[in-house]
């Protein structure tokens, strides 16, 4: 099952947030802390201090949506050591994060861009 239809971008707020925040509080974090527009259609992902819960805020052209996931036994492998306050990740990395895979340790082959074969 595909949860989100082709999000243009996925952004992680690397610092834990107060999970009493809902749509209004999280959208302010998107604008003020992440320097992004909450109306862009991107997924904005937040984690609690214990790394057992995720909230995802996104705009679907008719209103805000708030997706929530709570782990019962494990923790999310949150990329705290990667540089920056906000992290842009690929859809593949997003799926890995949800599956409990540490995206800091996965490094795919770097794409090569050549201008000529000679």
ROSE-4610 file (N, C-alpha, C; in Angstrom, 1 decimal, always signed):
// ROSE-4610
residu = [X/X/X/X/X/X/X/X/X/X/X/X/X/X/X/X/X/X/X/X/X/X/X/X/X/X/X/X/X/X/X/X/X/X/X/X/X/X/X/X/X/X/X/X/X/X/X/X/X/X/X/X/X/X/X/X/X/X/X/X/X/X/X/X/X/X/X/X/X/X/X/X/X/X/X/X/X/X/X/X/X/X/X/X/X/X/X/X/X/X/X/X/X/X/X/X/X/X/X/X/X/X/X/X/X/X/X/X/X/X/X/X/X/X/X/X/X/X/X/X/X/X/X/X/X/X/X/X/X/X/X/X/X/X/X/X/X/X/X/X/X/X/X/X/X/X/X/X/X/X/X/X/X/X/X/X/X/X/X/X/X/X/X/X/X/X/X/X/X/X/X/X/X/X/X/X/X/X/X/X/X/X/X/X/X/X/X/X/X/X/X/X/X/X/X/X/X/X/X/X/X/X/X/X/X/X/X/X/X/X/X/X/X/X/X/X/X/X/X/X/X/X/X/X/X/X/X/X/X/X/X/X/X/X/X/X/X/X/X/X/X/X/X/X/X/X/X/X/X/X/X/X/X/X/X/X/X/X/X/X/X/X/X/X/X/X/X/X/X/X/X/X/X/X/X/X/X/X/X/X/X/X/X/X/X/X/X/X/X/X/X/X/X/X/X/X/X/X/X/X/X/X/X/X/X/X/X/X/X/X/X/X/X/X/X/X/X/X/X/X/X/X/X/X/X/X/X/X/X/X/X/X/X/X/X/X/X/X/X/X/X/X/X/X/X/X/X/X/X/X/X/X/X/X]
num = [1/1/1/2/2/2/3/3/3/4/4/4/5/5/5/6/6/6/7/7/7/8/8/8/9/9/9/10/10/10/11/11/11/12/12/12/13/13/13/14/14/14/15/15/15/16/16/16/17/17/17/18/18/18/19/19/19/20/20/20/21/21/21/22/22/22/23/23/23/24/24/24/25/25/25/26/26/26/27/27/27/28/28/28/29/29/29/30/30/30/31/31/31/32/32/32/33/33/33/34/34/34/35/35/35/36/36/36/37/37/37/38/38/38/39/39/39/40/40/40/41/41/41/42/42/42/43/43/43/44/44/44/45/45/45/46/46/46/47/47/47/48/48/48/49/49/49/50/50/50/51/51/51/52/52/52/53/53/53/54/54/54/55/55/55/56/56/56/57/57/57/58/58/58/59/59/59/60/60/60/61/61/61/62/62/62/63/63/63/64/64/64/65/65/65/66/66/66/67/67/67/68/68/68/69/69/69/70/70/70/71/71/71/72/72/72/73/73/73/74/74/74/75/75/75/76/76/76/77/77/77/78/78/78/79/79/79/80/80/80/81/81/81/82/82/82/83/83/83/84/84/84/85/85/85/86/86/86/87/87/87/88/88/88/89/89/89/90/90/90/91/91/91/92/92/92/93/93/93/94/94/94/95/95/95/96/96/96/97/97/97/98/98/98/99/99/99/100/100/100/101/101/101/102/102/102/103/103/103/104/104/104/105/105/105/106/106/106/107/107/107/108/108/108/109/109/109/110/110/110/111/111/111/112/112/112/113/113/113/114/114/114/115/115/115/116/116/116/117/117/117/118/118/118]
x = [+0.8/+0.0/+0.9/+0.6/+1.3/+0.6/+1.2/+0.6/+0.4/+1.5/+1.5/+1.7/+1.0/+1.1/+2.2/+3.3/+4.5/+4.7/+5.2/+5.5/+6.7/+6.6/+7.7/+9.0/+8.9/+10.1/+9.7/+10.6/+10.4/+11.5/+11.1/+12.0/+11.8/+13.0/+13.0/+13.4/+12.6/+13.0/+13.9/+15.2/+16.1/+16.0/+15.6/+15.5/+14.1/+14.0/+12.7/+11.8/+10.5/+9.5/+8.5/+7.9/+6.8/+5.6/+5.2/+4.2/+2.8/+2.7/+1.4/+1.0/+2.1/+1.8/+1.0/+0.1/-0.7/-0.5/-1.5/-1.3/-0.8/-1.4/-1.0/+0.4/+0.7/+2.1/+3.1/+2.8/+3.8/+4.0/+2.9/+3.1/+3.9/+3.8/+4.7/+6.1/+6.4/+7.8/+8.3/+7.4/+7.9/+8.3/+7.5/+7.8/+9.0/+9.0/+10.0/+11.3/+11.3/+12.5/+13.1/+12.2/+12.6/+12.8/+12.2/+12.3/+11.7/+10.5/+9.8/+8.4/+7.7/+6.2/+5.5/+4.6/+3.8/+2.8/+2.6/+1.6/+2.3/+3.5/+4.2/+3.9/+3.2/+2.8/+3.9/+5.0/+6.1/+5.6/+6.3/+6.1/+7.0/+6.6/+7.4/+7.3/+8.4/+8.4/+9.1/+8.4/+8.8/+8.9/+9.8/+9.9/+9.9/+9.5/+9.5/+10.9/+11.1/+12.4/+12.8/+11.9/+12.2/+12.4/+12.1/+12.2/+11.2/+10.1/+9.1/+7.9/+7.8/+6.6/+7.0/+6.3/+6.5/+5.1/+5.3/+4.2/+4.6/+3.7/+4.0/+2.9/+3.3/+2.4/+2.5/+1.4/+1.5/+0.2/+0.2/-0.9/-1.3/-2.6/-3.1/-4.0/-3.8/-4.6/-6.0/-6.5/-7.8/-7.7/-6.6/-6.4/-5.1/-4.8/-3.7/-4.0/-3.1/-3.2/-2.1/-2.4/-1.5/-1.5/-0.3/-0.2/+0.6/+0.3/+0.9/+1.3/+2.5/+2.9/+3.5/+3.1/+3.7/+4.2/+5.5/+6.1/+5.8/+5.5/+5.2/+6.5/+7.5/+8.7/+10.0/+10.2/+11.4/+11.5/+12.6/+12.8/+13.1/+12.8/+13.2/+14.6/+15.3/+16.8/+16.9/+16.8/+16.7/+18.1/+18.3/+19.6/+20.1/+20.4/+20.8/+22.2/+23.1/+24.5/+24.7/+23.7/+23.9/+23.8/+24.6/+24.7/+23.4/+23.2/+22.1/+21.0/+20.1/+18.9/+17.8/+17.7/+16.7/+17.3/+16.8/+17.3/+16.3/+16.7/+15.9/+16.3/+15.3/+15.6/+14.8/+15.2/+14.5/+13.3/+12.5/+11.3/+11.8/+12.9/+13.5/+14.0/+14.7/+15.2/+14.0/+13.0/+11.8/+11.2/+11.1/+10.7/+11.6/+12.9/+13.9/+13.8/+13.6/+13.4/+12.2/+11.1/+9.8/+10.1/+11.0/+11.2/+12.3/+12.8/+13.8/+15.2/+15.5/+16.9/+17.5/+18.8/+19.6/+20.0/+19.4/+19.8/+21.1/+21.7/+23.0/+24.1/+23.8/+24.8/+24.7/+23.6/+23.4/+23.9/+24.8/+25.3/+25.2/+24.3/+24.2/+25.3/+25.4/+26.4/+26.1/+27.1/+26.9/+26.7/+25.7/+25.4/+26.6/+26.9/+27.9/+27.3/+27.8/+27.3/+28.4/+28.4/+29.5/+28.9/+29.8/+29.4/+29.8/+30.9/+31.4/+31.9/+31.9/+32.4/+33.9/+34.5/+35.9/+36.7]
y = [-1.2/+0.0/+1.2/+2.2/+3.4/+4.5/+5.0/+5.9/+7.3/+7.8/+9.1/+9.1/+9.9/+9.9/+10.8/+10.3/+11.0/+12.3/+12.3/+13.6/+14.3/+15.6/+16.3/+16.2/+16.3/+16.3/+15.7/+15.2/+14.7/+15.3/+16.0/+16.7/+16.2/+15.9/+15.5/+16.7/+16.9/+17.9/+17.1/+17.3/+16.4/+16.5/+17.6/+17.7/+17.1/+16.5/+16.0/+17.2/+16.9/+17.9/+17.5/+18.4/+18.2/+17.6/+16.4/+15.7/+16.2/+17.1/+17.8/+18.7/+19.1/+19.9/+19.2/+19.9/+19.3/+20.1/+20.2/+20.8/+22.2/+23.1/+24.5/+24.6/+23.9/+24.0/+23.5/+22.4/+21.8/+22.6/+23.2/+24.1/+25.3/+25.8/+26.9/+26.5/+25.3/+24.7/+24.6/+24.2/+24.1/+25.4/+26.5/+27.8/+28.4/+28.4/+29.1/+28.3/+27.1/+26.3/+25.7/+25.2/+24.5/+25.4/+26.6/+27.6/+27.1/+26.4/+25.8/+26.2/+26.1/+26.4/+25.1/+25.1/+23.9/+23.6/+24.5/+24.3/+23.7/+23.3/+22.8/+21.4/+20.7/+19.3/+18.3/+18.8/+18.0/+17.3/+16.2/+15.6/+16.2/+16.6/+17.1/+16.1/+15.5/+14.4/+14.9/+14.5/+14.9/+13.6/+13.7/+12.5/+13.0/+12.2/+12.5/+12.2/+12.7/+12.5/+11.0/+10.2/+8.7/+8.0/+8.6/+8.1/+6.9/+6.9/+5.8/+6.3/+7.6/+8.1/+9.0/+9.0/+9.9/+10.7/+11.9/+12.7/+13.2/+13.1/+13.6/+14.6/+15.8/+16.9/+17.1/+17.2/+17.6/+18.2/+19.0/+19.7/+18.9/+18.6/+17.8/+18.6/+19.9/+20.9/+21.2/+20.4/+20.8/+21.0/+20.7/+20.9/+20.1/+20.4/+19.7/+18.3/+17.4/+16.0/+15.8/+15.0/+14.7/+13.2/+12.5/+11.1/+10.8/+9.7/+9.4/+7.9/+7.6/+6.2/+6.1/+5.1/+4.7/+3.3/+3.2/+1.9/+1.3/+0.0/-0.6/-1.1/-1.6/-2.2/-1.6/-1.0/-0.5/+1.0/+1.5/+2.9/+3.2/+4.3/+4.7/+5.1/+4.7/+5.0/+6.4/+7.4/+8.8/+9.3/+9.9/+10.3/+11.6/+11.5/+12.7/+13.2/+12.3/+12.7/+13.3/+13.2/+13.8/+15.3/+16.1/+17.5/+18.3/+19.4/+20.3/+20.1/+21.1/+21.1/+20.4/+20.4/+19.8/+18.9/+17.7/+16.8/+16.4/+16.5/+16.2/+14.7/+13.9/+12.4/+12.0/+10.9/+10.3/+9.5/+9.1/+8.3/+6.9/+6.4/+5.1/+5.2/+6.3/+6.5/+6.6/+7.2/+7.3/+5.9/+5.1/+3.7/+2.9/+3.1/+2.5/+2.9/+4.2/+4.8/+4.1/+4.0/+3.4/+1.9/+1.3/-0.2/-0.4/+0.7/+0.5/+0.5/+0.8/+0.8/+2.1/+2.1/+3.3/+3.9/+5.0/+5.6/+6.3/+6.6/+7.2/+6.2/+4.9/+3.9/+3.4/+3.7/+3.3/+4.4/+4.0/+5.0/+4.3/+4.7/+4.1/+4.6/+3.9/+4.4/+5.8/+6.6/+8.0/+8.0/+8.8/+8.9/+9.6/+9.2/+9.8/+10.6/+11.7/+12.6/+12.9/+12.2/+12.5/+13.3/+14.1/+14.9/+14.2/+13.4/+12.8/+11.4/+10.5/+9.1/+9.1/+10.1/+10.1/+10.7]
z = [+0.0/+0.0/+0.0/-0.8/-0.9/+0.0/+1.0/+1.9/+1.3/+0.7/+0.1/-1.4/-2.1/-3.6/-4.0/-4.4/-4.9/-4.3/-3.0/-2.4/-3.1/-3.4/-4.1/-3.3/-2.0/-1.1/+0.2/+0.9/+2.3/+3.2/+4.2/+5.1/+6.5/+7.1/+8.5/+9.4/+10.4/+11.5/+12.4/+12.5/+13.2/+14.7/+15.2/+16.7/+17.1/+18.3/+18.7/+19.0/+18.8/+19.1/+20.2/+20.8/+21.7/+21.0/+21.3/+20.6/+21.0/+21.8/+22.1/+20.9/+20.1/+19.0/+17.9/+17.3/+16.3/+15.0/+14.1/+12.8/+12.9/+13.7/+13.8/+14.3/+15.4/+16.0/+15.0/+14.4/+13.5/+12.2/+11.7/+10.5/+10.8/+12.1/+12.5/+12.5/+13.0/+13.0/+11.6/+10.7/+9.3/+8.7/+9.0/+8.5/+9.2/+10.5/+11.3/+11.5/+11.8/+12.1/+10.8/+9.9/+8.7/+7.5/+7.6/+6.5/+5.2/+5.4/+4.2/+4.3/+3.2/+3.1/+3.5/+4.5/+4.8/+3.7/+2.7/+1.7/+0.4/+0.5/-0.7/-1.2/-0.3/-0.7/-0.2/+0.3/+0.9/+2.2/+2.5/+3.8/+4.8/+5.9/+7.0/+8.2/+8.5/+9.5/+10.8/+11.9/+13.2/+14.1/+15.0/+15.9/+17.4/+18.3/+19.7/+20.3/+21.5/+22.2/+22.3/+22.6/+22.8/+21.5/+20.3/+19.0/+18.8/+19.5/+19.4/+18.6/+18.2/+17.5/+16.4/+15.4/+14.3/+14.0/+13.6/+13.0/+11.7/+10.7/+9.4/+9.0/+8.7/+8.3/+6.8/+6.1/+4.7/+4.2/+3.2/+2.6/+1.3/+1.2/+0.0/-0.9/-0.9/-1.8/-1.3/-0.3/+0.3/+1.8/+2.4/+3.8/+4.3/+5.5/+6.1/+6.5/+6.4/+6.9/+7.9/+8.9/+10.0/+10.1/+9.8/+9.9/+11.1/+11.9/+13.1/+13.2/+13.7/+13.9/+15.2/+16.0/+17.3/+17.2/+17.6/+17.7/+19.1/+19.1/+20.4/+21.1/+20.4/+21.0/+20.7/+19.6/+19.1/+19.0/+18.4/+18.2/+16.7/+16.3/+14.9/+14.9/+13.9/+13.7/+13.2/+14.0/+13.6/+13.3/+12.1/+11.6/+12.4/+13.6/+14.4/+14.1/+13.6/+13.4/+12.0/+11.1/+9.8/+9.9/+9.1/+9.3/+9.0/+9.6/+9.3/+10.3/+10.4/+11.2/+10.6/+9.3/+8.5/+7.5/+7.3/+6.4/+5.3/+4.0/+2.9/+2.6/+2.5/+2.2/+1.0/+0.4/-0.7/-0.2/-1.2/-0.8/-0.4/-1.0/-0.5/+0.9/+1.2/+2.6/+3.6/+3.2/+4.0/+4.3/+3.3/+3.6/+4.5/+4.3/+5.1/+6.6/+6.8/+8.1/+8.8/+8.1/+8.6/+8.9/+8.2/+8.4/+9.5/+10.1/+11.1/+10.7/+9.4/+8.9/+9.2/+9.6/+9.8/+8.5/+8.1/+6.8/+6.9/+8.1/+8.2/+7.7/+7.8/+7.4/+6.0/+5.3/+4.0/+3.0/+2.2/+1.2/-0.2/-1.0/-2.3/-3.2/-4.4/-5.4/-5.8/-5.9/-6.3/-7.9/-8.3/-9.7/-10.4/-11.6/-12.4/-13.6/-13.9/-15.0/-15.9/-17.0/-18.0/-19.2/-19.8/-20.9/-22.2/-22.2/-23.4/-23.0/-23.9/-23.7/-23.9/-24.5/-24.9/-23.9]
